[in-house]
Amino acid sequence: MKVLIVLTSHDELGATGRRTGFWLEELAAPYYRFKDAGAEVVLASPKGGRPPLDPKSNEPGFRTDETHRFEADPEAMAALAHTARLDSVSADDFDTVFYPGGHGPLWDLAEDPASVRLIETTLRAGKPLALVCHAPGVLRHATEPDGTPLVRGRKVTGFTNEEEAAVGLTDVVPFLVEDELRRLGADYSKTEPWQPYALTDGLLVTGQSPASSGPAAEALLALLTDADGALAQHPDDKGVREAG
């Protein structure tokens, strides 16, 4: 099993003068779900090399056992220092793709043609895909073969308007994830702020907040493995599952 994790390369939080990037928990928790399941994990980002870490995600109140484990893991840190350029990777080489959040993806991955192509190609090949927190906003330009929005009619979640207001960035971000998913015709739902909440609709897994990154990774693994633990494809799976 080979997993691609796609991280942002964007490090400026609008015009605030503050830094942003990927959210550490949303990388570390899925990374170890996949590694502990025996997967090969490859990291990529639009610019390649070391992607920017949202400094807030490494403050004491946001650190977890998995973020400590990640930072103490030489293999993980080496992979982070040398991510592949996103436009150099192919969906054909991976069994699944996972997008961590952080605010950065709203500026770069949401508008990146390579990211749009990766999302569309992965799902059309009958492979599952997961996006967490702000990363579901990256789906905004992805479409079905007939040109309709990929998320139209799908049950999805993502960072809520209440959560964005709570961190004081409603007027800073280029768009609100919840509003954008609703605008595109998604069947958007959410739970209380900051609580774990992940949805599976067919091959698409979405998670609401940082605490949803582990459950979303577990949901993705469930799509990849059958009852015998063997790699499975689910091109016709239209069921909806909720984890929280």
C-alpha positions as CSV (number, residue, x, y, z in Angstrom):
1,M,0.0,0.0,0.0
2,K,1.4,3.4,-1.0
3,V,0.0,6.6,0.3
4,L,0.6,10.2,-1.0
5,I,0.2,13.0,1.5
6,V,-0.1,16.4,0.0
7,L,1.0,19.5,2.0
8,T,0.7,23.2,1.3
9,S,3.7,25.4,0.3
10,H,2.0,28.7,1.2
11,D,3.3,30.5,4.3
12,E,1.7,33.9,4.4
13,L,-1.6,34.4,6.3
14,G,-3.1,37.0,4.0
15,A,-2.0,40.5,4.8
16,T,-1.7,40.0,8.5
17,G,2.1,39.6,8.5
18,R,1.7,36.3,10.3
19,R,2.9,32.9,9.1
20,T,0.8,29.9,8.2
21,G,1.3,26.5,6.5
22,F,0.3,23.0,7.3
23,W,-1.1,22.0,10.6
24,L,1.2,19.5,12.4
25,E,-1.3,17.3,14.0
26,E,-3.1,16.8,10.7
27,L,0.1,15.4,9.2
28,A,1.4,13.5,12.2
29,A,-1.8,11.6,13.1
30,P,-2.5,10.3,9.6
31,Y,1.2,9.6,8.9
32,Y,1.4,7.1,11.8
33,R,-2.0,5.6,11.0
34,F,-0.6,4.8,7.6
35,K,2.9,3.8,8.7
36,D,1.6,1.6,11.5
37,A,-0.6,-0.2,9.0
38,G,2.4,-1.0,6.9
39,A,2.0,1.6,4.2
40,E,4.8,3.4,2.3
41,V,4.2,7.1,2.7
42,V,5.3,9.8,0.3
43,L,5.0,13.5,1.0
44,A,4.5,16.1,-1.8
45,S,3.9,19.9,-2.0
46,P,3.4,22.4,-4.8
47,K,7.0,23.7,-4.5
48,G,8.7,20.6,-3.2
49,G,11.3,20.6,-0.5
50,R,10.4,21.6,3.1
51,P,6.8,22.9,3.3
52,P,6.0,25.6,5.9
53,L,4.7,24.6,9.3
54,D,2.0,26.7,10.8
55,P,3.8,27.9,13.9
56,K,0.7,27.9,16.0
57,S,0.2,24.2,15.4
58,N,3.5,23.6,17.3
59,E,2.5,25.6,20.4
60,P,2.3,23.5,23.6
61,G,-1.5,23.5,23.6
62,F,-1.8,21.9,20.2
63,R,0.9,19.3,20.5
64,T,0.0,15.6,20.8
65,D,1.7,12.3,21.3
66,E,1.8,11.9,17.6
67,T,3.3,15.3,16.9
68,H,6.1,14.6,19.5
69,R,6.6,11.2,17.8
70,F,6.9,12.8,14.4
71,E,9.4,15.4,15.4
72,A,11.5,12.7,17.1
73,D,11.4,10.4,14.1
74,P,14.4,10.9,11.8
75,E,12.7,9.1,8.8
76,A,9.6,11.4,9.1
77,M,11.6,14.5,9.4
78,A,13.8,13.6,6.4
79,A,10.6,13.0,4.4
80,L,9.3,16.4,5.4
81,A,12.5,18.1,4.5
82,H,12.4,16.7,0.9
83,T,8.8,16.6,-0.3
84,A,8.3,15.9,-4.0
85,R,7.0,18.6,-6.3
86,L,3.3,18.0,-6.7
87,D,3.4,18.4,-10.4
88,S,6.0,15.5,-10.6
89,V,3.8,12.8,-9.0
90,S,1.1,10.7,-10.6
91,A,-2.0,9.2,-9.1
92,D,-1.1,6.0,-10.9
93,D,1.7,5.4,-8.5
94,F,-0.4,5.5,-5.3
95,D,-3.3,3.6,-3.8
96,T,-4.7,6.7,-2.0
97,V,-4.2,10.4,-1.3
98,F,-4.5,12.3,1.9
99,Y,-4.6,16.1,2.3
100,P,-3.9,17.7,5.7
101,G,-5.2,21.2,6.4
102,G,-3.8,24.3,7.9
103,H,-4.8,27.6,6.4
104,G,-2.1,27.4,3.7
105,P,-4.1,25.1,1.3
106,L,-6.8,27.8,0.8
107,W,-4.2,29.9,-1.0
108,D,-2.2,27.5,-3.1
109,L,-3.7,23.9,-3.3
110,A,-7.2,25.2,-3.8
111,E,-6.0,26.9,-7.0
112,D,-3.3,24.5,-8.1
113,P,-4.0,22.7,-11.5
114,A,-1.8,19.8,-10.4
115,S,-3.8,19.3,-7.3
116,V,-7.1,19.5,-9.1
117,R,-5.8,16.9,-11.6
118,L,-4.6,14.6,-8.8
119,I,-8.0,14.7,-7.1
120,E,-10.0,14.0,-10.2
121,T,-7.7,11.3,-11.5
122,T,-7.5,9.5,-8.1
123,L,-11.3,9.3,-7.8
124,R,-11.9,8.4,-11.4
125,A,-9.5,5.6,-11.1
126,G,-11.6,4.1,-8.2
127,K,-9.1,5.1,-5.5
128,P,-10.2,6.7,-2.2
129,L,-9.2,10.3,-1.2
130,A,-9.3,12.1,2.1
131,L,-9.1,15.8,3.0
132,V,-9.2,17.3,6.5
133,C,-10.0,20.6,8.2
134,H,-9.3,23.4,5.6
135,A,-8.2,20.9,3.0
136,P,-11.8,20.1,1.8
137,G,-11.7,23.6,0.4
138,V,-9.2,22.3,-2.1
139,L,-12.1,20.5,-3.8
140,R,-13.5,23.8,-5.0
141,H,-12.4,23.5,-8.7
142,A,-12.5,19.7,-9.0
143,T,-15.3,18.4,-11.3
144,E,-17.0,15.2,-12.5
145,P,-16.3,14.2,-16.1
146,D,-19.5,16.1,-17.2
147,G,-18.2,19.3,-15.6
148,T,-20.4,19.4,-12.5
149,P,-18.7,20.2,-9.2
150,L,-17.2,17.1,-7.6
151,V,-18.8,17.8,-4.3
152,R,-22.3,18.4,-5.6
153,G,-24.7,16.1,-3.8
154,R,-21.9,14.5,-1.8
155,K,-22.0,14.4,2.0
156,V,-19.0,16.3,3.2
157,T,-17.6,18.3,6.1
158,G,-14.8,20.7,6.7
159,F,-13.6,23.6,8.9
160,T,-16.7,25.4,10.0
161,N,-17.6,29.1,9.9
162,E,-17.8,29.0,13.7
163,E,-14.3,27.6,14.0
164,E,-13.0,30.2,11.6
165,A,-14.6,33.0,13.6
166,A,-13.2,31.5,16.8
167,V,-9.6,31.9,15.4
168,G,-10.4,35.4,14.1
169,L,-9.7,34.7,10.5
170,T,-13.1,35.0,8.8
171,D,-12.1,38.2,7.0
172,V,-8.5,37.0,6.3
173,V,-9.0,33.7,4.4
174,P,-9.7,33.9,0.7
175,F,-12.9,31.9,1.2
176,L,-14.8,30.1,4.0
177,V,-14.6,26.3,3.6
178,E,-18.2,25.7,4.8
179,D,-19.7,28.4,2.6
180,E,-17.8,27.2,-0.4
181,L,-18.8,23.6,-0.1
182,R,-22.4,24.7,0.4
183,R,-22.2,27.0,-2.6
184,L,-21.0,24.1,-4.8
185,G,-24.0,22.1,-3.8
186,A,-22.4,19.7,-1.3
187,D,-24.5,18.1,1.4
188,Y,-22.5,19.8,4.2
189,S,-22.8,18.8,7.8
190,K,-20.8,19.4,11.0
191,T,-20.6,18.7,14.7
192,E,-19.6,20.9,17.6
193,P,-16.4,23.0,17.1
194,W,-13.1,21.2,17.5
195,Q,-14.7,17.7,17.9
196,P,-13.7,14.7,15.8
197,Y,-16.1,14.3,12.8
198,A,-15.3,12.5,9.6
199,L,-17.6,11.5,6.8
200,T,-17.2,8.8,4.1
201,D,-19.3,9.3,0.9
202,G,-18.3,6.6,-1.6
203,L,-14.5,7.1,-2.1
204,L,-14.4,10.6,-0.6
205,V,-13.5,11.1,3.0
206,T,-13.6,14.5,4.7
207,G,-12.9,15.6,8.2
208,Q,-14.0,18.8,10.1
209,S,-11.1,19.9,12.3
210,P,-7.6,18.9,13.5
211,A,-9.1,16.3,15.8
212,S,-10.7,14.6,12.8
213,S,-7.4,13.8,11.1
214,G,-6.9,10.5,12.8
215,P,-10.5,9.3,12.3
216,A,-10.3,10.4,8.6
217,A,-7.1,8.4,8.1
218,E,-8.8,5.3,9.7
219,A,-11.8,5.8,7.4
220,L,-9.4,5.9,4.4
221,L,-7.7,2.7,5.5
222,A,-11.1,1.1,5.8
223,L,-11.8,1.8,2.2
224,L,-8.4,0.3,1.2
225,T,-8.7,-2.9,3.1
226,D,-11.3,-5.7,2.9
227,A,-12.3,-8.1,5.7
228,D,-9.1,-10.1,5.1
229,G,-6.9,-7.1,5.4
230,A,-6.1,-7.1,1.7
231,L,-5.9,-4.0,-0.5
232,A,-9.3,-3.4,-2.1
233,Q,-10.8,-1.0,-4.6
234,H,-14.3,0.3,-4.2
235,P,-15.2,2.1,-7.5
236,D,-18.9,1.5,-7.0
237,D,-19.1,2.3,-3.3
238,K,-21.8,4.9,-2.8
239,G,-22.4,4.4,0.9
240,V,-22.1,7.1,3.5
241,R,-20.4,6.6,6.9
242,E,-19.8,8.9,9.8
243,A,-17.1,8.8,12.4
244,G,-16.9,11.1,15.3
